[in-house]
Amino acid sequence: MIENTPPVAAREHTVESFTREFLRELNFGQGVDLDRASANDKYLALSRTVRHYLTTRWLETLRNQYRDQAKTVAYLSAEFLLGPQLENAMLAADLDEIANESLRALGVDLDELRALEIEPGLGNGGLGRLAACFIDSLATLNVPSVGYGIRYEYGIFRQTFEDGAQVEKPDTWLRLGSPWELPHPEHAVEVSFGGHTVEAEGGNDGARTWVPDWRVAAVPYNYMVPGYRNGRVNTLRLWSARATHEFDLQIFNAGDYAEAVRARTFAENISKVLYPEDSTPQGKELRLQQQYFFVAASLRDFLETVLPADFDLHRLPDRITWQLNDTHPVIAVPELMRILVDERGWDWADAWAVTQKVFAYTCHTLLPEALEVWSVDLLGRLLPRHLEIIYRINEEFIEEVRAAFPGDELRVRRMSIIAEQPERAVRMAHLATVAGFKVNGVAELHSQLLADKVLHDFAQMWPGKFTNVTNGVTPRRFVRLANPGLSGLITEAIGDGWITDLEQLRGLEPLADDAEFRRRFREIKAANKRHFADVLLARDGIEIAGDAMVDAMVKRLHEYKRQSLKLLHIVSLYEGITSGRIPLDAVTPRTFVFGAKAAPGYVRAKETIALINAVGATINADASLQGRLKVAFPANYNVTLAEDLVPAADLSEQISLAGKEASGTGNMKFALNGALTVGTDDGANVEIRKLVGDENFFLFGMTEPEAADLSARGYDPGAYYESDPQLKAALDLLASGVFTGGERGGAVASIFASLTERDRFMALADFRSYMDAQSRVDAAYADHEAWSRSAVLNVARTGFFSSDRSIQDYLDRIWGARPVTQNR
């Protein structure tokens, strides 16, 4: 970087200046004038205009970071589910009112342009959404940071329904261009794969030379991540795979056109699709290629581009923490060792000492099957040098274990990074725990179970290594932008400081007893419901009542999240009404809203989706139930739709089996927007309930120790089925084929058998408690004043769940980085 270069001139923060920039971008960027511009022309021009305002601050941030060399947080994540960028960027840059006034004067409809934005589907769900919240908060808290991930050409699939069954379509989020990214092909990094290793000539202890078979180029695409009105704009750098030699002209001229571009096609597959289906050996190999591809590019980028050329890497722990967001980036550990030992000529012990001080690991699961393992055959074939390094790390680690626990060979086997059964494989969570200087869970209960069960041996050996950081969500997107009515009411009551200090919501507590405030709160919720109904009708052709209770269950489709239990509740209600057991006028009007995608290869999850849609179609077609019960399952639930649903919801369904959900963040978004929770004591539900109070939370189900005890004693779901007439009637109605046109096989038989014979996640055991909780929901909802009081208290008492607080906890407990104030 050239010293003393002048700063980039900032654009004037006025309507006139904004209008000039917009028209200039329309004319010279899109090549059209205002009269001939399409809506997409205007959207792209508007987005780039906003981007120009951010760019000044972004370049200044980069200058300052290079100058100051302050400690940086590098957030390594295979997912970043960003959501729409336009509104968030305008809000952060304090351009929302200016842009509105400018476009209004030009006769341009801002709402029309907003609707054109295609959000990048670069995440599967909670993990990617959390990563997006965290980089937002890192920027807002003025923390020097960079996010690293993959620029998938096709993100999480676009979900459609055909005859109620999920069908996956490509997510072509780039089809109209992405105005928010800045490609830098000149900064491409080469990433190697395959081959073999040989002894390094004159090498130090442990050094080897890797002779790879093939390479790809990692091309960086930068996204700007603005802090909220503080002058800082951090960077999200996503990598796209390209062939190092894309085209063979001689082969093309010989007529073999497909072979001429084979290298390009092969390389680009790496960043083609988010989470390729891994039920095949080819899919598994592609996933590992993706993981190594982005971390290898990211480490090299930081070491060779961000750090000064003369930087002493022994001081690396003072300059960087690489946060491993789940196990996907853990291959970064042997990659750093390879760089230090093989390329930089370090002794093994020195390299390992530094490596153990720069990585921290966040575990996001309690399910053993979700902890990644890679067969040594695959790892050795794709990354032979890294497997050698992992073997040596493990050898030295095992000696540590034996020294700490002499004679305990069973413990050695349990803790080994290398698993021997059912095949020889590398346990990535073990590698991350051995290498990381800190390991954290993402909610109090999750972190406790992580230390007590999942990684118990490691927590015994290194109790100081384990900590907790409860997840959070950004209040900018999920309250301020998503719920402008509520945001305005809050700001009127307590000022706007809550947007960056969510604990200030506590100031709303006295207003829960103010009848006029509750009335206005209810009016805003009612308006949000009407808006959501309008969105569903326009987006999906689904018609719902604008005044019924909105009962929402939106999350990834997985058996442990127990969408099946919610389905049993709906079927039981329907059975009670149609049998005459429940008078129709006693039924609280409800719209049940599901939002969920099933992994393409997850058969049981896809069967559940089909059955929910079948039950919904039957209920929705019953004229006698109009205005009472409605099932809405809009396809392709995403961040955009979440911003419409979350403010409208009355009831938040958080019903996983206790001890299975790591945290959840949907539960936080709903509570912050005034929905009450019906939930188990699982994940962050535990902390929500403690904060809002038992009287403002509908608790049901077994605790984690009770569920573990029942499993240990031998859980028999059939006994629950036979002993509870209401449960039996609901399951029998499902099995009868009444919802599936008489079809009793397929998904119907599969799910019936799964629940009554195995029921791994104990939905039947919790059914009675859940139904009792839903009766309490009905009774509470009937008292609108009491319900709205509880809803206000949910908002007032859940400021803890800001991602700003989460990041502050990471800074205090793990990273040791400090905020660096920017010039505004």
PEQUI-V401667 format. One record per pair of residues at least 24 apart in sequence whose C-alpha atoms are under 7 Angstrom apart, sorted by the first residue. I is the first residue (numbers start at 1). J is the second residue. D is the distance in Angstrom with one decimal. If there is no record, write none. Layout:
i->{I	I}
j->{J	J}
d->{D	D}
//
This chain:
i->{7	8	9	10	11	14	15	15	15	18	18	19	21	22	22	25	39	43	44	47	47	48	50	51	54	57	57	57	58	58	58	58	61	61	70	71	71	71	71	71	72	72	72	72	72	72	73	73	73	73	73	73	74	74	74	74	74	74	74	75	75	75	75	75	75	76	76	76	76	76	76	76	76	77	77	77	77	77	78	78	78	79	79	79	79	79	80	80	80	80	80	80	81	81	81	81	81	81	81	82	82	82	83	83	83	83	84	84	84	84	88	89	92	92	92	92	93	94	118	119	120	120	121	121	122	122	122	122	123	123	124	125	126	130	133	133	133	134	134	136	136	136	137	137	137	137	138	139	139	139	139	139	139	140	140	140	141	142	142	142	142	143	143	143	144	144	145	146	146	146	147	147	147	148	148	148	148	149	149	149	149	150	150	150	150	150	151	151	151	151	152	152	152	152	153	153	153	154	154	154	155	155	156	158	159	159	159	160	160	161	164	164	164	165	165	166	166	180	181	181	181	182	182	182	183	183	183	184	184	184	185	185	187	187	188	188	188	188	189	189	189	189	190	190	190	190	191	191	191	191	191	191	191	192	193	193	194	194	194	194	196	197	197	204	204	205	205	206	207	207	208	209	210	215	216	216	216	216	216	217	217	217	217	218	218	230	230	231	231	231	232	239	240	241	241	241	241	242	242	243	243	277	277	285	291	291	292	295	295	296	296	314	317	317	317	320	321	321	321	322	322	322	323	323	323	324	324	324	324	325	325	326	326	326	326	327	327	327	330	330	334	334	334	335	355	356	356	356	357	359	359	359	360	360	360	360	361	361	361	361	361	361	362	362	362	363	363	364	364	364	365	366	366	366	366	367	371	372	372	372	373	373	373	373	374	374	374	375	375	375	375	376	376	376	415	437	438	438	438	439	439	439	440	440	440	440	441	441	441	442	442	442	442	442	442	443	443	443	443	443	443	443	443	444	444	445	446	446	446	469	469	469	470	471	471	471	471	471	472	472	472	472	472	473	473	473	473	473	474	474	475	475	478	478	479	482	482	482	483	485	486	502	502	502	503	503	505	505	505	506	506	508	509	509	512	512	512	513	518	518	522	525	528	528	529	532	532	532	540	542	544	545	548	548	548	549	549	549	549	550	550	550	550	550	550	550	551	551	551	551	551	551	551	551	552	552	552	552	552	552	552	553	553	553	553	553	554	554	554	555	555	556	556	556	557	557	557	557	558	559	559	560	560	560	560	561	561	561	562	562	562	564	565	565	567	568	569	571	572	572	575	587	588	588	589	589	589	590	590	590	591	591	591	591	592	592	592	593	593	593	594	594	595	595	595	596	607	611	614	614	615	618	646	646	647	649	650	650	651	651	651	652	652	652	653	653	653	654	654	654	655	655	656	657	658	658	658	658	659	668	671	671	671	672	672	672	673	674	674	674	674	675	676	688	691	691	692	692	692	696	698	699	700	700	700	701	701	701	702	717	717	717	717	717	717	717	718	718	720	720	721}
j->{60	56	56	56	53	98	98	101	102	99	102	102	49	46	49	49	113	113	179	86	179	179	90	180	93	231	232	233	224	232	233	234	232	233	319	144	318	319	320	817	144	145	319	320	321	817	144	145	146	320	321	322	145	146	147	320	321	322	323	146	147	148	322	323	324	147	148	149	322	323	324	325	329	148	149	324	325	329	149	150	328	122	123	127	128	149	122	123	128	129	131	132	120	121	122	123	128	129	132	120	129	132	119	120	639	640	117	118	119	640	477	226	226	227	228	229	229	229	173	173	155	173	155	156	152	155	156	274	155	156	156	556	665	473	473	474	803	803	807	225	226	227	474	803	804	807	807	225	226	227	232	233	234	227	228	230	819	232	819	820	821	818	819	820	819	820	234	234	235	236	235	236	237	236	237	238	298	237	238	239	294	238	239	240	271	294	238	239	240	271	271	272	273	274	271	272	273	272	273	274	273	274	274	636	597	635	636	635	636	635	610	613	614	609	610	606	609	223	221	222	223	221	222	223	220	221	222	219	220	221	219	220	219	220	217	218	219	220	217	218	219	297	215	216	217	218	215	216	217	218	293	296	297	216	382	383	381	382	383	384	384	384	385	345	347	347	348	348	341	342	342	342	385	244	241	242	243	244	267	241	242	243	244	242	297	822	824	822	823	824	822	294	271	267	268	270	271	267	268	267	268	600	601	378	328	329	331	329	332	332	335	354	354	357	358	358	358	359	815	358	359	360	359	360	361	359	360	361	362	361	362	361	362	363	364	372	428	429	428	432	386	389	390	386	435	435	436	437	437	435	436	437	436	437	438	439	432	433	436	438	439	440	439	440	441	440	441	441	442	662	662	450	454	660	662	660	429	427	428	429	425	426	427	428	425	426	427	423	424	425	426	424	425	426	457	465	465	466	814	465	466	467	466	467	468	469	467	468	469	468	469	470	471	662	663	468	469	470	471	662	663	683	684	468	470	683	662	663	683	806	809	810	806	663	665	801	803	806	665	801	802	803	806	665	669	801	802	803	802	803	499	802	643	669	673	643	644	647	647	524	524	799	800	802	799	800	796	797	799	796	797	796	793	796	789	792	793	789	788	789	788	648	647	648	648	644	645	648	634	632	630	627	589	590	591	589	590	591	650	590	591	592	648	649	650	651	590	591	592	593	649	650	651	652	592	593	594	649	651	652	653	593	594	595	652	653	594	595	596	595	596	596	597	598	596	597	598	605	605	605	761	656	657	660	761	655	656	657	655	656	763	608	763	767	612	730	771	730	726	730	730	628	628	778	627	628	629	628	629	630	629	630	631	632	630	631	632	631	632	633	632	633	633	634	637	637	747	747	739	740	739	739	670	673	673	675	675	676	675	676	677	676	677	678	677	678	679	678	679	680	679	680	680	761	682	702	703	704	704	801	794	795	798	794	795	798	795	791	792	794	795	791	791	798	797	798	793	794	797	790	773	773	769	770	773	766	769	770	766	755	756	757	758	759	764	765	756	757	764	765	756}
d->{6.8	5.8	7.0	5.8	6.4	6.6	5.3	6.8	5.5	7.0	6.9	5.7	6.0	6.0	5.6	6.8	6.6	5.2	6.1	6.2	6.2	6.0	6.6	7.0	6.8	5.9	6.3	6.0	6.9	6.8	4.6	6.6	6.0	6.2	6.5	7.0	6.2	4.2	5.4	5.5	5.0	5.0	6.0	4.9	6.6	6.7	6.5	4.5	6.5	5.8	5.1	6.2	5.6	5.0	5.7	7.0	6.1	4.8	6.2	6.3	4.7	6.1	6.1	5.0	6.8	6.2	5.1	6.4	6.7	5.9	5.4	5.9	6.3	6.3	5.4	6.8	5.2	6.6	5.3	6.3	6.3	5.7	4.5	6.7	4.4	6.5	5.4	5.3	4.2	6.3	5.6	5.4	6.9	6.0	5.1	4.6	4.5	4.7	5.9	6.5	6.6	5.3	5.1	6.5	5.3	6.4	6.6	7.0	4.8	6.8	6.7	6.9	6.2	6.2	4.3	5.2	5.6	6.3	5.9	6.8	6.9	5.9	4.5	5.3	6.5	4.9	6.3	6.8	6.9	6.2	5.9	6.5	6.7	6.9	5.7	5.2	6.3	6.1	6.8	6.4	7.0	6.4	6.8	6.1	5.1	6.7	6.7	6.7	6.0	4.2	6.2	6.4	5.9	3.8	5.1	6.8	6.4	6.3	4.8	5.5	5.8	6.3	4.4	6.1	7.0	6.9	6.3	6.4	5.1	5.6	6.4	4.4	6.0	6.0	5.1	5.8	6.3	6.5	4.7	6.4	6.1	4.7	4.7	6.4	6.6	6.2	4.9	5.3	5.3	6.5	4.9	5.4	5.5	5.9	6.3	4.8	6.2	5.8	4.8	6.6	5.9	5.1	5.7	5.8	7.0	5.7	4.6	5.5	6.6	6.7	5.0	5.2	6.4	6.7	4.7	6.4	7.0	6.2	5.9	5.5	5.0	5.3	5.0	6.5	6.0	4.3	6.3	6.7	5.6	6.1	5.3	6.6	6.8	6.8	6.0	5.2	4.4	6.3	5.5	5.0	6.6	5.9	6.4	5.7	4.5	6.1	5.5	5.4	6.2	6.9	6.3	6.6	6.6	6.5	5.6	6.0	5.7	4.3	5.6	6.7	6.0	6.9	6.3	6.4	6.1	5.8	6.3	6.1	5.6	4.9	5.9	6.6	6.2	6.8	6.5	5.9	5.0	5.5	5.9	5.7	5.0	5.8	5.6	6.4	6.4	6.8	5.7	5.5	5.8	4.2	5.7	6.3	5.7	6.0	5.1	6.1	5.6	5.5	5.3	5.1	6.9	6.9	6.7	7.0	6.0	5.9	6.2	6.2	5.6	6.7	6.7	6.7	6.8	5.7	5.2	6.4	4.8	5.9	6.3	5.9	4.9	6.4	5.9	5.0	6.0	7.0	6.0	4.8	6.1	6.6	5.4	6.8	5.4	5.1	5.9	6.4	6.0	6.0	6.4	6.0	5.5	6.0	6.5	6.7	6.9	5.0	5.6	5.8	5.6	6.9	4.8	6.3	4.6	5.6	5.0	6.1	6.1	6.9	6.0	6.3	4.9	6.5	5.8	5.0	6.1	6.3	5.5	6.6	6.6	5.9	5.3	7.0	6.6	5.8	6.4	6.7	6.2	6.4	5.7	6.9	6.0	5.3	4.6	5.7	5.2	5.2	6.9	6.9	5.9	4.0	6.2	5.9	5.0	6.5	6.8	6.3	4.8	5.9	6.5	6.0	4.9	6.3	5.7	4.8	5.0	6.4	6.9	5.1	6.3	6.1	5.2	4.5	5.4	6.4	5.8	6.5	6.3	4.2	6.5	6.7	5.3	5.9	5.4	6.3	6.6	6.0	5.2	6.9	6.0	6.2	6.2	6.7	6.3	6.9	6.9	6.9	6.6	5.9	6.6	4.4	4.6	3.9	5.8	6.7	6.9	6.3	5.0	4.6	5.7	5.2	6.2	6.3	6.7	6.5	6.7	4.8	6.6	6.9	5.7	5.9	6.5	4.5	7.0	6.3	4.5	6.1	4.7	6.9	6.0	4.8	5.9	5.3	6.0	5.6	5.0	5.6	6.3	6.8	6.1	6.6	6.7	5.9	6.1	4.8	4.6	5.7	6.1	6.5	6.3	7.0	7.0	6.5	5.1	5.1	6.2	6.2	4.6	6.0	6.0	6.0	5.0	6.3	6.9	4.9	5.2	6.4	6.6	5.9	4.9	6.1	6.3	6.1	4.7	6.4	6.0	4.7	6.2	6.3	6.1	5.4	6.0	6.1	5.0	6.6	6.5	5.1	5.3	4.3	5.8	6.3	5.3	5.0	5.6	6.6	5.3	5.6	5.0	5.8	5.9	6.9	6.9	5.7	6.2	6.6	5.6	6.4	4.2	7.0	6.5	5.6	6.8	6.9	5.6	7.0	6.6	6.4	6.8	5.7	6.9	4.9	6.4	6.7	6.7	6.3	6.3	4.1	5.8	6.1	5.2	6.5	6.0	4.7	5.9	7.0	6.1	4.8	6.0	6.1	4.8	5.8	6.3	4.8	6.0	6.5	5.3	6.4	5.0	6.9	5.6	6.1	5.4	5.9	5.6	6.8	5.4	5.7	4.5	6.3	5.1	5.0	5.8	6.0	4.6	6.2	6.2	5.4	6.2	6.2	4.6	6.8	4.8	5.5	6.7	6.0	4.6	6.7	5.7	4.8	5.0	6.3	5.6	6.1	6.9	6.5	4.6	6.0	6.1	4.6	6.1	5.9	5.4	6.0	6.2	6.9	5.9	6.7	6.5	5.5	5.6	5.3	6.0	6.9	5.5	5.7	6.2	5.1	5.6	6.6	6.8	7.0	5.3	6.1	6.7	6.3	6.2	6.9	5.0	6.2	6.2	6.4	6.7}
//
